[in-house]
Amino acid sequence: MSSDVTKAPLLKVENLSAWYAESQALHGMNFEVPEGELVTLIGRNGAGKSTTLRSIMGIVRKRKGSICFKGDELIGKQTFQIARQGIAYCPEERAIFSSLTVRENLGLPPVLSSGGSTDEELLEQFPNLRARQHSMGTRLSGGEQQMLAIARILRTGSRFLLLDEPSEGLAPVVVKEIGQQILRLKERGYTILLVEQNLKFAQMVADRHVVVEHGQVVDVLAADQLQANMARVKTYLGV
Amino acid sequence: MFDGITIQLLMGQLLIGLINGSFYAMLSMGLAIIFGLMHVVNFAHGAQYMLGAFIAWLLLNTLGINYWGALFIAPVVVAIFGMVMERLVLKPIHHLDHLYGLLATYAVTLIVEGLIRQQYGSSGLPYASPIPGGVNLGFMFLPWYRLWVVLFSFAMCLGTWYLIEHTKLGSYLRAANENPEIVESFGINVPRMITLTYAFGVGLAGLSGVLAAPIYQVSPSMGSSLMIVIFAVVVIGGMGSIMGAILTGYLLGVVEGLTKVFYPEGANLVIFVIMIFALVLRPQGLFSKKEGA
């Protein structure tokens, strides 16, 4: 593995295995996320990237190994307890609630600790949502739904964000806008673990790339090492 | 065909329809809330309704606590029974097919009814009306207690609907109904919310039982005979649709009452005929927003 992590890790994943019923999806993942950094999990479809986020969050319950966040072990904890430790999760499918308006979707997550954004601050930060705040959540475009999915988790006060493929299925101009929003979050001190298949997008925002294949980490590259190792990474991604 | 139908008969049956509809609405609303969040077809709802009535009867006859006290105490006791049942019976099988939940709650129904029958027998026990008398409207006599039941259950339905559709707590419920994993990932204790929601739905059944005690005989089978109709109401209204359950409950109560006037032989069948039509023509239910069942 090419990159050394020198900062203290906020999240340390060791030998993490996870299962969907009898089917094993992760086979001993090892990686760290230093505080204040944006780390991407990159890899092919089905490599285990989303499962890693779902395992950290406790949504995939059958898991073994160690997930250490701020020195606390997360294995054995329930999803809501993990969220209360200060981790927020934005799923791949965005999970905007169709029975709630944009405003209700935005206001749904409770404030778990201080430092979260207020609804007004979120509407300022994501101005597209202001005009649509009384629409039902699923009436929004894909880009607006993604903004809403990211915006609402900022309410909780959690400083560690798990973002699952925020660029998926979006027009390039919207992807760029999402990328800028994510960079702003990084500037504000959020630590972010981002699952991404869009290498260009990952390159634009990340400090470090963790390459995942067959449920294992096969490479870790600092942002400045990516270009030099592009051929190898493209092979991993099957591009 | 309509010879001999007097205004007294028509209005009398409309009132009975409205009272039955009040019970249909309250019970099917509880059932819809439970199904919406837990996807459990709570077959024990009828037994929990009967428990409410029985607890009211016991409170009066053993502790001397009257109807108004029972109106508060019995639903709480039934809700606690629901909480224990959710933790011990439903939670362990939550990950299995819905059919297991239905079978487990049916088993609870048989056990609860069997125990009550063994202790108190099968015959109905009387419970005096807490509001005797009534008013003569000229074309019919309206008992005060029946008016109270219609108004109180309507207020309960409206209040519950408002709680679910227009409050923060309700938005948690609606969201968890769609995607409990994501709601839990926000830091909300969804397992506890499920227990409390089940207790609330079950408590509503207990409350309906207390309301029913002075109107119907308090008997072990009073719930099971009603349950088939309640399931039909929920299916017609749309599984999980709160407003659908309320409106369909009242509507079918009135339709049933009117059928007794115009075609008495069909009164027991009309709800099920409507259910068949609803299943064939609109399987997702009359008031469901979903496209398919």
Interface residues (C-beta under 8 A of the other chain):
Chain A: M57 I59 Q78 T79 F80 A83 R84 A88 Y89 P91 A95 F97 S98 S99 L100 E104 G107 L108 P109 P110 L112 I153 T156
Chain B: K168 S171 Y172 R174 A175 N177 E178 N179 E181 I182 V183 E184 S185 F186 G187 I188 N189 V190 P191 K289
